[in-house]
Amino acid sequence: MITAIIDRIEGNYAVAEFSPPIGQAFFSDILLDNLQEKVSEGDVLHIFEINGIDFSNQSACMYKDITRADVLKKFVEPLKSNCPCKIEISHSESRERSSKVKSMISDLFK
């Protein structure tokens, strides 16, 4: 599974941050039509499939080097246009992340 966090919404696109274990984090656009639910800034996405390539079980995925930023960029590129994919919002992770960020901001002003 590929994880991304929505940074912002720009027109018909969600700008998502990808943070692979190897290489630099990067941003990439996801066409909103590729998402089955409305997304908001800070939402955590789980990407299970893009163009028929199954990323749901990385231990079984033949594309194991998606842990590298340069390779991952190539696999998420099709999300910029309408393509068959399976992407879900992790509502629990999104809430947890939002709570953590609010706490960090609150701590700054104590």
Summary of the structure (lengths in Angstrom):
residues: 110
radius of gyration: 14.5
end to end distance: 38.0
largest distance: 49.3
contacts: 300
relative contact order: 0.22
helix: 34%
strand: 34%
